[in-house]
């Protein structure tokens, strides 16, 4: 087992519980099983392999909030690394590399952005050359991190603006932009506001909602939602038909736990019933979600993959003209920190591509700023790198986004999911959710491989999974993020 030692000036830079989320990743950025512990004043990071790797650490950044930052490639050595300095080195190196790639692709970097990056680099240089004094080096390193994150968001905005502008001069941006509905049809006021921000709606057609009582399927809510979408001229994504986690099956199904054959048969019966009823009336089938990470009763990895494969084949047989999508959550694979044998999200997707099932595209569920079940906030350019990796599969991408705007109690959210905020430092008029969306969503829309972008929670006023992530609050008032999506909708045509 390999190990690395780190020294840091202030332990509170790592938030409560953050040590358990530290991980080491290899060249593909796929996490290795990792454990971290304090040994005196040093942080000991151990992983299951001896290779050099990138170390990712939850880190409190002055005036920015909590981010997951990564080092450059580090090898084992007897002398401890100064963690503050290594995280600054890693962030600036990644930022400069992304800037180089985008400039090579035609980005015109404004002078003020180059100056910001130079300022961050100078601060890091001071930190790197003063490591004999831990306090002073850490101070400069954290100033460099804060400065680099400011430059990062500015870089992403410039790239998105120039990239979308270039695409519009050639052909209109055709990305579909919308939201996933909850269990009921929104009221008239909400529907009116959604029409300004969306040209596609995802309707929830999960088993738990449609057949809450065994043998009694209730189609009325879905029929009402579909009727509204058709009347309003909205495109419709249906699903996920299978949600492979504990929220994806009716409570009565737990009687079948351990009986994989009957469980799979019943799940596929649900898929058959839904597709048979709505074939030809929707524009996209979201066949399965949480494929990589969902713990659905006793189903193992192989059984889950086989189930998804059979579901895709069934949908294509019943409705051969409608595209099919399979989605993955936690696309960076954070859950692998605690699991030896789980496949990484890209590995799951690659297995499905190789099976030649005729899948039309893949979905990525990015629940940013949540733990567990979600993904930590990352520097904005990391979302571009993620899209680069998934685009190598050669299929279109569908993105599902959520982020919190509060750390307070949320009575209708799932328990034991903690929101983590970033600060809207770039624009004081934006709340944390809108600040994140206004930076990340344009970057995603700028990528040609991203063809559908959905905000994955409509309202905090209905039972939901992630706290404070709706476009409407618990009282039905729209949040600033809805204005962000409305403005982006104008770009999409």
SEZALUM-819319 format. One record per residue (C-alpha): residue number from 0; residue in three letters; z, x, y. Coordinates in steps of 0.02 Angstrom, whole numbers, plus 50000, padded with zeros to 5 digits. Each point is the difference from the previous one (the first is absolute). Layout:
residues N
 num residuo    c3    c1    c2
 NUM     ALA     Z     X     Y
...
This chain:
residues 493
 num residuo    c3    c1    c2
   0     UNK 50000 50000 50000
   1     UNK 49950 50069 50171
   2     UNK 50113 49997 50151
   3     UNK 49997 50039 50186
   4     UNK 50144 50022 50121
   5     UNK 50001 49944 50181
   6     UNK 50116 50023 50147
   7     UNK 50001 49881 50148
   8     UNK 50096 49995 50162
   9     UNK 50052 49817 49995
  10     UNK 50020 49901 49841
  11     UNK 49979 49836 50093
  12     UNK 49816 50042 50025
  13     UNK 49986 49933 49822
  14     UNK 50052 49815 50010
  15     UNK 50129 49921 49886
  16     UNK 49930 49993 49823
  17     UNK 49854 50110 50052
  18     UNK 50040 50145 49885
  19     UNK 49959 49890 49851
  20     UNK 49827 49968 50070
  21     UNK 49950 50182 50022
  22     UNK 49859 50051 49884
  23     UNK 49882 50143 49962
  24     UNK 49814 49969 49976
  25     UNK 49856 50105 49936
  26     UNK 49825 50027 50067
  27     UNK 49952 49816 49975
  28     UNK 50154 49944 50099
  29     UNK 50064 49908 49846
  30     UNK 50191 50009 49991
  31     UNK 50087 50091 49859
  32     UNK 50168 49936 49936
  33     UNK 50123 50079 50120
  34     UNK 50188 50008 50026
  35     UNK 50091 50063 50154
  36     UNK 50182 50045 50028
  37     UNK 50111 50094 50122
  38     UNK 50066 50169 49944
  39     UNK 50119 50056 50136
  40     UNK 49897 50005 50160
  41     UNK 49835 50006 49906
  42     UNK 49887 49861 49939
  43     UNK 49943 50031 49820
  44     UNK 49834 49917 49952
  45     UNK 49956 50004 49815
  46     UNK 49843 49937 49917
  47     UNK 49930 49990 49825
  48     UNK 49871 50141 50021
  49     UNK 50006 50178 50064
  50     UNK 49841 49995 50106
  51     UNK 49998 50017 50187
  52     UNK 49990 49835 50092
  53     UNK 50021 49897 50157
  54     UNK 50176 49937 50035
  55     UNK 50012 49827 50080
  56     UNK 50160 49953 50093
  57     UNK 50057 49844 50095
  58     UNK 50039 50069 50174
  59     UNK 50074 49929 50160
  60     UNK 49887 50052 50143
  61     UNK 50065 49995 50179
  62     UNK 49926 49853 50098
  63     UNK 49891 49951 49853
  64     UNK 50111 49934 49860
  65     UNK 49992 50035 49814
  66     UNK 49845 50080 49923
  67     UNK 49957 50078 49833
  68     UNK 49944 50177 50041
  69     UNK 49926 50131 49885
  70     UNK 50004 50189 49996
  71     UNK 49856 50116 49964
  72     UNK 49989 50065 49821
  73     UNK 50164 50088 49959
  74     UNK 50040 50115 49855
  75     UNK 50167 50036 49921
  76     UNK 50099 50142 50077
  77     UNK 50180 50060 50004
  78     UNK 50021 49983 50188
  79     UNK 50021 49820 50064
  80     UNK 49865 49927 50110
  81     UNK 50049 49930 50170
  82     UNK 49949 49818 49973
  83     UNK 49978 49956 50184
  84     UNK 49875 50142 50022
  85     UNK 49904 49962 49840
  86     UNK 49979 49816 50044
  87     UNK 49936 50049 50172
  88     UNK 49880 50125 49920
  89     UNK 49938 49869 49878
  90     UNK 49973 49865 50130
  91     UNK 49906 50113 50121
  92     UNK 49894 50076 49863
  93     UNK 49949 49827 49935
  94     UNK 49966 49938 50176
  95     UNK 49890 50149 50042
  96     UNK 49907 49981 49834
  97     UNK 49966 49816 50033
  98     UNK 49942 50040 50176
  99     UNK 49880 50133 49930
 100     UNK 49927 49875 49874
 101     UNK 49975 49865 50130
 102     UNK 49924 50121 50126
 103     UNK 49881 50060 49864
 104     UNK 49951 49817 49977
 105     UNK 49965 49982 50186
 106     UNK 50165 49962 50086
 107     UNK 50003 50048 50184
 108     UNK 50178 50059 50033
 109     UNK 50060 49966 50178
 110     UNK 50080 50150 50088
 111     UNK 50170 49917 50019
 112     UNK 50012 49976 49811
 113     UNK 49961 50184 49969
 114     UNK 50136 50045 50125
 115     UNK 50128 49890 49909
 116     UNK 49959 50084 49835
 117     UNK 50014 50172 50081
 118     UNK 50171 49953 50069
 119     UNK 50059 49948 49827
 120     UNK 49932 50161 49925
 121     UNK 50090 50108 50130
 122     UNK 50164 49912 49962
 123     UNK 49974 50031 49815
 124     UNK 49961 50184 50032
 125     UNK 50167 50020 50087
 126     UNK 50088 49915 49855
 127     UNK 49913 50108 49870
 128     UNK 50042 50163 50089
 129     UNK 50183 49959 50033
 130     UNK 50057 49951 49826
 131     UNK 50142 50127 50005
 132     UNK 50087 49874 50114
 133     UNK 49997 49836 49902
 134     UNK 50054 49889 50146
 135     UNK 49870 50065 50122
 136     UNK 49861 50001 49871
 137     UNK 50041 49822 49947
 138     UNK 50002 49941 50181
 139     UNK 49826 50068 50033
 140     UNK 49937 49937 49831
 141     UNK 50056 49821 50034
 142     UNK 49925 50005 50173
 143     UNK 49838 50057 49919
 144     UNK 50008 49856 49876
 145     UNK 50027 49870 50137
 146     UNK 49860 50076 50105
 147     UNK 49882 50006 49850
 148     UNK 50032 49817 49956
 149     UNK 49956 49949 50178
 150     UNK 49839 50101 49987
 151     UNK 49969 49925 49829
 152     UNK 50001 49821 50063
 153     UNK 49888 50047 50146
 154     UNK 49879 50087 49881
 155     UNK 49991 49848 49887
 156     UNK 49966 49884 50147
 157     UNK 49862 50112 50066
 158     UNK 49921 50015 49829
 159     UNK 50006 49812 49968
 160     UNK 49928 49960 50171
 161     UNK 49856 50123 49983
 162     UNK 49964 49957 49818
 163     UNK 49997 49812 50027
 164     UNK 49896 50023 50158
 165     UNK 49872 50103 49904
 166     UNK 49990 49870 49862
 167     UNK 49976 49859 50125
 168     UNK 49853 50091 50079
 169     UNK 49915 50004 49830
 170     UNK 50056 49838 49919
 171     UNK 50144 49879 50031
 172     UNK 50166 50039 49914
 173     UNK 50001 49883 49851
 174     UNK 50180 50020 49943
 175     UNK 50086 49834 49962
 176     UNK 50169 49981 50086
 177     UNK 50131 49871 49955
 178     UNK 50168 49954 49926
 179     UNK 50079 49943 49838
 180     UNK 50074 49825 50007
 181     UNK 50168 49948 49932
 182     UNK 50033 49854 49882
 183     UNK 49959 49863 50127
 184     UNK 49861 49961 50123
 185     UNK 50046 50063 50175
 186     UNK 50029 49874 50138
 187     UNK 49866 49960 50129
 188     UNK 50065 50125 50128
 189     UNK 50002 50144 49876
 190     UNK 49829 49955 49932
 191     UNK 49927 50000 50175
 192     UNK 50068 50173 50035
 193     UNK 49939 50066 49832
 194     UNK 49822 49947 50038
 195     UNK 50002 50121 50147
 196     UNK 50056 50146 49892
 197     UNK 49924 49970 49828
 198     UNK 49834 49973 49915
 199     UNK 50071 50006 49824
 200     UNK 50156 49923 49922
 201     UNK 50081 50045 49835
 202     UNK 50070 49849 49908
 203     UNK 50146 50033 49881
 204     UNK 49950 49939 49827
 205     UNK 50136 50083 49898
 206     UNK 50069 49925 49842
 207     UNK 50176 49982 50069
 208     UNK 49941 49884 50140
 209     UNK 49876 49894 49903
 210     UNK 50098 49973 49838
 211     UNK 50184 50010 50048
 212     UNK 50035 49877 49857
 213     UNK 49925 50035 49829
 214     UNK 49843 49899 49969
 215     UNK 50002 49921 50175
 216     UNK 49872 50079 50116
 217     UNK 50011 49948 50183
 218     UNK 49833 50027 50088
 219     UNK 50038 49899 50157
 220     UNK 50060 50144 50115
 221     UNK 49853 50110 49952
 222     UNK 49875 49857 50020
 223     UNK 50068 49967 50175
 224     UNK 49990 50182 50052
 225     UNK 49824 50019 49930
 226     UNK 49945 49841 50088
 227     UNK 50060 50067 50168
 228     UNK 49912 50167 49974
 229     UNK 49836 49915 49955
 230     UNK 50011 49882 50150
 231     UNK 50038 50147 50116
 232     UNK 49856 50104 49931
 233     UNK 50113 50139 49936
 234     UNK 49960 50109 49852
 235     UNK 50126 49985 49858
 236     UNK 50078 50132 49889
 237     UNK 50095 49922 49856
 238     UNK 50148 50082 49917
 239     UNK 50075 50103 49936
 240     UNK 49975 49899 49842
 241     UNK 50114 50121 49908
 242     UNK 50144 50086 50089
 243     UNK 50070 50126 49879
 244     UNK 50180 50005 50059
 245     UNK 50158 49895 49989
 246     UNK 49938 49880 50135
 247     UNK 49837 49964 49910
 248     UNK 50051 49880 49862
 249     UNK 50096 49834 49996
 250     UNK 50183 50008 49954
 251     UNK 49969 49908 49837
 252     UNK 49890 50145 49940
 253     UNK 50152 50111 49973
 254     UNK 50023 49907 49835
 255     UNK 49846 50096 49940
 256     UNK 50064 50173 50047
 257     UNK 49965 50121 49858
 258     UNK 49856 49896 49931
 259     UNK 49856 50094 50080
 260     UNK 49862 49908 49909
 261     UNK 50056 49826 50054
 262     UNK 50043 50061 50175
 263     UNK 49825 50073 50022
 264     UNK 49921 49841 49930
 265     UNK 50096 49890 50122
 266     UNK 49957 50113 50148
 267     UNK 49815 49992 49956
 268     UNK 50012 49810 49979
 269     UNK 50056 49993 50182
 270     UNK 49852 50108 50053
 271     UNK 49881 49888 49904
 272     UNK 50072 49840 50076
 273     UNK 49991 50064 50180
 274     UNK 49825 50074 49990
 275     UNK 49931 49848 49908
 276     UNK 50065 49888 50139
 277     UNK 49945 50102 50150
 278     UNK 49845 50094 49937
 279     UNK 49864 50002 50133
 280     UNK 50121 49944 50136
 281     UNK 50076 50169 50046
 282     UNK 49920 50160 50061
 283     UNK 50106 50129 49909
 284     UNK 50117 50000 49850
 285     UNK 50155 50108 50018
 286     UNK 50027 50011 49813
 287     UNK 50159 50104 49986
 288     UNK 50128 50088 50110
 289     UNK 50143 50123 49971
 290     UNK 49897 50069 49855
 291     UNK 50074 50173 50009
 292     UNK 50181 49968 50045
 293     UNK 50046 49822 49955
 294     UNK 50131 49979 49865
 295     UNK 49945 49836 49920
 296     UNK 50127 49958 49866
 297     UNK 49976 50121 49856
 298     UNK 49816 50045 50023
 299     UNK 49964 50186 49989
 300     UNK 49862 50097 50088
 301     UNK 49870 49977 49864
 302     UNK 50034 49814 49983
 303     UNK 49989 49974 50188
 304     UNK 49832 50091 50008
 305     UNK 49931 49898 49854
 306     UNK 50061 49840 50081
 307     UNK 49913 50042 50163
 308     UNK 49840 50048 49910
 309     UNK 49997 49833 49905
 310     UNK 50037 49904 50161
 311     UNK 49855 50084 50092
 312     UNK 49882 49963 49856
 313     UNK 50056 49819 49997
 314     UNK 49973 49977 50187
 315     UNK 49828 50078 49992
 316     UNK 49952 49888 49854
 317     UNK 50058 49840 50087
 318     UNK 49937 50045 50175
 319     UNK 49876 50144 49984
 320     UNK 49938 49997 50181
 321     UNK 50168 50021 50088
 322     UNK 50066 50178 50030
 323     UNK 50162 50053 49915
 324     UNK 50138 50114 50066
 325     UNK 50150 50081 49915
 326     UNK 50138 50068 50113
 327     UNK 50137 50131 49994
 328     UNK 50160 50015 50099
 329     UNK 50089 50159 50057
 330     UNK 49831 50090 49997
 331     UNK 50078 50171 50030
 332     UNK 50096 49979 49836
 333     UNK 50178 50019 50067
 334     UNK 50068 49912 49847
 335     UNK 49949 50150 49894
 336     UNK 50149 50096 50068
 337     UNK 50111 49911 49872
 338     UNK 49874 49970 49860
 339     UNK 49935 50128 49876
 340     UNK 49862 49902 49915
 341     UNK 49930 49882 50132
 342     UNK 49820 50022 50054
 343     UNK 49959 50035 50181
 344     UNK 49906 49860 50092
 345     UNK 49838 50099 50004
 346     UNK 50013 50030 49813
 347     UNK 50016 49814 49967
 348     UNK 49849 49964 50109
 349     UNK 49898 50138 49918
 350     UNK 50039 49928 49827
 351     UNK 49937 49829 50056
 352     UNK 49841 50077 50073
 353     UNK 49966 50093 49838
 354     UNK 50021 49839 49902
 355     UNK 49844 49933 50090
 356     UNK 50074 49826 50025
 357     UNK 49895 49963 50153
 358     UNK 50144 50005 50124
 359     UNK 49929 49980 50176
 360     UNK 50136 50094 50094
 361     UNK 50179 50056 50008
 362     UNK 50143 49942 50109
 363     UNK 50139 50108 50073
 364     UNK 50163 49916 50047
 365     UNK 50083 50099 50140
 366     UNK 50173 49933 50039
 367     UNK 50044 50130 50130
 368     UNK 50180 50031 50049
 369     UNK 50087 49925 49849
 370     UNK 50104 50071 49860
 371     UNK 49998 49970 49854
 372     UNK 49838 49910 49950
 373     UNK 49912 50060 50157
 374     UNK 49939 50162 50076
 375     UNK 50082 50107 50133
 376     UNK 49920 50013 50172
 377     UNK 49884 50151 50003
 378     UNK 49903 50090 50137
 379     UNK 49854 49887 50041
 380     UNK 49863 50121 49944
 381     UNK 50071 49992 49822
 382     UNK 49927 49825 49984
 383     UNK 49829 50074 50031
 384     UNK 50029 50128 49864
 385     UNK 50053 49861 49881
 386     UNK 49838 49906 50032
 387     UNK 49902 50162 49969
 388     UNK 50082 50019 49829
 389     UNK 49967 49821 49946
 390     UNK 49823 49999 50068
 391     UNK 49956 50131 49871
 392     UNK 50004 49861 49869
 393     UNK 49841 49932 50080
 394     UNK 50061 49820 50022
 395     UNK 50042 49899 50157
 396     UNK 50183 49988 50050
 397     UNK 50108 49852 50048
 398     UNK 50158 50043 50099
 399     UNK 50159 49896 50004
 400     UNK 50120 50047 50141
 401     UNK 50179 49959 50047
 402     UNK 50129 50085 50111
 403     UNK 50168 49946 50072
 404     UNK 50045 49964 50180
 405     UNK 50188 49992 49975
 406     UNK 50137 50077 49894
 407     UNK 50110 49844 50012
 408     UNK 50043 49876 49863
 409     UNK 49858 49893 49933
 410     UNK 50070 49854 49902
 411     UNK 49835 49952 49918
 412     UNK 49948 50175 49946
 413     UNK 50024 50077 49829
 414     UNK 50164 50090 49979
 415     UNK 50026 50187 49993
 416     UNK 49845 50047 50101
 417     UNK 50045 50101 50155
 418     UNK 49885 50004 50153
 419     UNK 49978 50163 50095
 420     UNK 49932 49998 50176
 421     UNK 49892 50114 50103
 422     UNK 50018 49996 50189
 423     UNK 49856 49938 50109
 424     UNK 50005 50156 50104
 425     UNK 49815 49994 50044
 426     UNK 50010 49829 50081
 427     UNK 50168 49929 50049
 428     UNK 49929 49823 50003
 429     UNK 49972 50001 49812
 430     UNK 50132 49964 49870
 431     UNK 50013 50117 49848
 432     UNK 49888 49893 49889
 433     UNK 49866 49983 50132
 434     UNK 50012 50186 50043
 435     UNK 49964 50044 49820
 436     UNK 49860 49873 49981
 437     UNK 49915 50050 50163
 438     UNK 49989 50179 49937
 439     UNK 49963 49980 49814
 440     UNK 49891 49844 49992
 441     UNK 49861 50068 50114
 442     UNK 49995 50160 49896
 443     UNK 49974 49896 49843
 444     UNK 49868 49891 50082
 445     UNK 49908 50159 50050
 446     UNK 49971 50045 49817
 447     UNK 49842 49928 49923
 448     UNK 50079 49988 49827
 449     UNK 50131 49877 50065
 450     UNK 49917 49829 49991
 451     UNK 50151 49883 50007
 452     UNK 50161 50021 50099
 453     UNK 50140 49872 49974
 454     UNK 50172 49985 50077
 455     UNK 50097 49959 49843
 456     UNK 50134 49882 50068
 457     UNK 49972 49854 50116
 458     UNK 50175 49947 50051
 459     UNK 50184 50043 49986
 460     UNK 50038 49814 49995
 461     UNK 49957 49981 49815
 462     UNK 50071 50095 49850
 463     UNK 49920 50173 49999
 464     UNK 50021 50174 49928
 465     UNK 50008 50125 50143
 466     UNK 50123 49971 50145
 467     UNK 49930 49962 50172
 468     UNK 49819 50035 49954
 469     UNK 49919 49834 50046
 470     UNK 49879 49969 50142
 471     UNK 50114 49855 50050
 472     UNK 50189 50009 50010
 473     UNK 50123 49883 49913
 474     UNK 49987 49875 50145
 475     UNK 49810 49995 49993
 476     UNK 49969 50108 50153
 477     UNK 49855 50120 49989
 478     UNK 50037 50187 50007
 479     UNK 49906 50129 50105
 480     UNK 49912 50061 49842
 481     UNK 49898 49840 49999
 482     UNK 49926 50050 50169
 483     UNK 49958 50171 49927
 484     UNK 49905 49917 49857
 485     UNK 49917 49878 50119
 486     UNK 49933 50143 50104
 487     UNK 49939 50090 49843
 488     UNK 49918 49839 49943
 489     UNK 49886 50010 50152
 490     UNK 49943 50171 49940
 491     UNK 49960 49930 49828
 492     UNK 49890 49862 50071
